[in-house]
């Protein structure tokens, strides 16, 4: 058999009666991680224990059966073998390896191959079909080494504090915030975080991740320090006497990023695979066919076809190129 793959507010495998990261409540779904555009409780939800803990904090108690699965431990559901593999995106994030009959499929979900300090390193396996997240699916999106970017970010923070200003770092409250906090270990800088970040950090700590000392930010000015905030909460900082802001995102590779985000600086750190990692993932998996989802789906599928692969953009136009 070959898998029928559809996209409809999530990834559907209708022949298998299975969904990945469904945006509506389904009978049976795998949730790869706890970010809001992937998370949701279903009648039966398959996920890792870390994702279950993070999702419960964000969404409340599940309204159906929950099956928390260990990495690399296959389970059989409806005569199909499902194995969750680390995705390297955020703590507990998973790729889904599905085996049915003589065919196999790997769904990456959001992933990266670069190692991080606060999540499990990604693991890839060969599969006949690859469903690949292509957020940064253009050649211009190649991230510099994280150590170089963080050195620049740390210099930004120190300069702000030396000048009597807060250094405000704008990042997602789950995943990127914890990675940034961990990387600040050893800097000896005073650190405070938004309450939503604080809540996620405490769950990370309960799951074994260690951070340098930090406090929950009360929203007042106080002495200069490093403040880690989600971008949508920056209005809470209106009362600060003086602050310099930086957005930390892979989109910082775009020269206009700091203007688009209305910040003083932009630093290219991401928890998604960049273009080079997307190609590396395809090489490792060595699939017969690839479906691209999210981001530059048509462009990356076209690049793969130029390399001799069968590749289709889920939800895209899939025009055949004429040269």
N, C-alpha and C positions, 0 to 999 in steps of 0.2 A: 504494500500500500504506500501511497504518498499522502502526506498530510494536506488537507484543505485548510487554508489559513485565511481568516477574514479580520478586518478591523472595524470596530463599531463601539467607540468609547471603551476600548480595551481590545485585547487580542482574543479572538474566538477560534477554537478548533472544533467545528460542529460535528465532525465525524467521531470525535472523542468525547463529546459532551463536557468540554473543559474550557475554561477561560483563564487568561493571564491578565492581572491588573485591570479587572473590569470596573468601569465607572458606574455601573448599575448593579444592584443586588442580583446574584446569579445562584443557581443550584450548587455549582461546584467551581471554585476558582482558586488559583494560586496568587497570593499577594507577594510580590518580590521585595518590597521594602515599605517603610512607613511614611514616605512623602505623600502629601495630600493628593497629588495627581495619579497616584498608584494605589493608595490605601482604600480599604472599605471592607466591612464585614459581609459575609455571604451565608447562605444556608449551610454550606460546608466550606471552610476556609483552610487552605494549606499554606503554611508560612514557617519561618524560623521562630524560635522562642524569643529572640531579641526583638524581632519585628512585632511579635504579639505584644510584648511589654510596651514598646514605644507607641504602637497603634492604640492600645488600650488607654494610655495616658491622653492621647489626642482625641480619640473618638468615643471613649467610654466602653462599657462592657459589650462583648459581642452578643448578637441576637441569634446565633446559630452555633453549629458544631465547629470547634477549632481543633485543627490537627497540627501541632507544633512538631516540626521535623528537624532532625539533626542534619548538618551538612554531610554529604557523601553516604547517607544511609537511605537506600532505595525503599520506597513504599509501593504497593500495588493498589491501584484504584481503577475499577472498571476494566480489569484485564490489561491495564497499562502500567508501566513501571516509571515512577517519577523519582528523580534524584535532584535535590537542591545543592547547588555549588556556590561557593563564595563569589560575589560580584565585585568586591572592592570599592563599592560606591559609598555606603554608610554602614554603620554597625548593623549586622544581621541581614544585610542585603543579599539577595540570592539570584543566581541564574537557574533556569529550569531545564533539566535534561530529561527528555521524554522518550521512552522506547515503547513501540507498539508494533507487533508483528516483526517484520524484518527491517523496519525503518526507525531512524532516530532523529530527534530534533533538539536543538539547543536554542532557548530564548534567553537573550542576555539581560533583558530589562535594562535599567540604567547601570552602567558599569564603568570601570577603568582598570587598566592593567598596571599603572604605576602604584607602587606600594604606599600606604598611608600609615599614620601612627594610631588611628582610632577605629580601624575596621579590618576585617579579615582580608588577606591578599586574594585577588581573583584567581580562579582556576578555570582553564578551558579544556574541553575534550572534543575529539572528532565527532562530527554528526553529519547526517545526510542533508538535513535542512537547518539553516541558521536564520533566526529572526533577530535582527541586529538593530540596536538603538543607535541612531546616527545624528545626535544633536550637533556635533562639530564635523559634519560630513563634507567639508570643503578643504582643499589643500592649504589654504591660508591659516587654518586653525591648528597650529602646531605649538604646543605649550613649551616654554622654557623649563629647565630643571627647577623643581619646586624649591630646592635649597637656595638658588639664586634669587627667585622671586621673594622668598621669605626674608632673605637678607635685606632686600630693598624695602620690604614692608616694615621690618624691624627698625631700619634707619628712619623711616617716616614717623614711626611711633616715638622714637627717642627724640627726634627733632621737635615734634609737637610738644612733648612734655618739657623739654629744655626751654621752649619758648612760652611756657605757662599755659598751654592749651591741652584740652583733652584730645586723645587720638581715638576717633570713632571709626570702628571697622564694621561695615555693613555686609552681613552674610546671612544665609539661611539658618534658621534656628536649630535645625536638625542636620547633622552631618558636617557641613562646612564649619559651623561655629565650634564644634568639638575638636575638629582637626586643627583649627587655628589656635584654640586654647592650648591644646597639647604642644603645638610647636612653639608657643610662648614660654614653655618650661625652660628654666635656666636664665631667662631674661631679667629676672628680678624686678619686673615692672608691676605696678599696682594694676590689677585687672578686676573689672566688674562687668556683669552681663545682664542683659534684659531678662525679666522673669520667665519668658518662654524658653529662652536659651538655658537658664538655670534649671528649669524642670527637666529638660532633656539631658543636661549634664549629670544630674543626680541619677537618672536611670542608667546612663552609661557607666557611672561609678558602681552602681549596684550589679552591673554585669562584668565588672573587673577592669574597666578602663581607668587609668590614673591621670589626674590633671595637676598642674601647679595650683597654688592657692588662688582663689577667686571669690568674689562676693556677688550677691544679687544687687543690681543697681536700683537705688530707690527713686531715681529720676531727678534728683537734685544736682546742683553743680558740684560742690565738694572740691577737694584738691585734684589737680590734673592726674589723669590715669588713662589706661586703655579701656575703652568701652566696646563690648561686642554686642551688636544689635541686629535684628532683622531689618531689611530695608523698609518694610511697611510700618515700622514702629518709630521711625525717626522723628515724627512730630512730638513724641514724648521727650525729646531732647531740646525742645525749644527754649527751655529755661537755663541751659548751660551758659555760663559767662563767656567762654571762648572754646571753640572746638575746630578741629580739622577732620574732615571726613574722607574715608577711602572705601570704595567698593571692592570686594574680593570675589572675582568671578572669571570664568574662562572667556567671557565676552570682552574682558579687558584687552584682548588681542586686537579688538577694533579700536582704531585711533580716537574715535569719537566717544568712547565709553564713559570717560569721566564727565563729559558734558551731558550725555544722555541720562546718566544717573545723578547729575548735579552734585558732584563730589570734587574734592581737591585732588584726588589721585585714584587710579584704578590699577589693581594688581591681578595678573592672570594666574590664579590658582583655581582648579576645578576638580569636582568629584565625578566628572564624565570623561570618557575616552576622547582624546583628540584624534585628528585625522590619521596620524601615523599608527596610533593604537588600534584604530578601526581596521586598517589594513593588516596589522599584525594579528588581530583576532581572526580575521577571515583566513589568513594563512595557517594559523594553528588549528582551526576547526576543519578546514579543507572540505567544505560542503559541496554537494551537488547543486544546490540552489540556495539563494539568499533572498530574504525579504527584509527591506529596510523600513524602519518605523521611527517617527519623531525627527524633527530637524530637517536637514537637507537630504530628504529621502530620495528624490529623483536624481539629484546630482551624484550622490554616492553610488546609487544603483547603476547609473550610466558609466561611472568610472570602473565599476566591477565588470560591466559588460565589455568595456574596452580591454580588460585583462582576460577576457575569454570565459567569464563566469555567467551562468544564468542568474540574473538578479532582477528583482521586481520591487518597486516602491509600493508599499501598502498605503492605499489612499492617495497615491500620486497618479500622474498622467501616463507614465511609462511609454513615452514616445520613443520609437526606434530612431536612432540617429542616422542621418544621411551625411556622409563625408565626401 
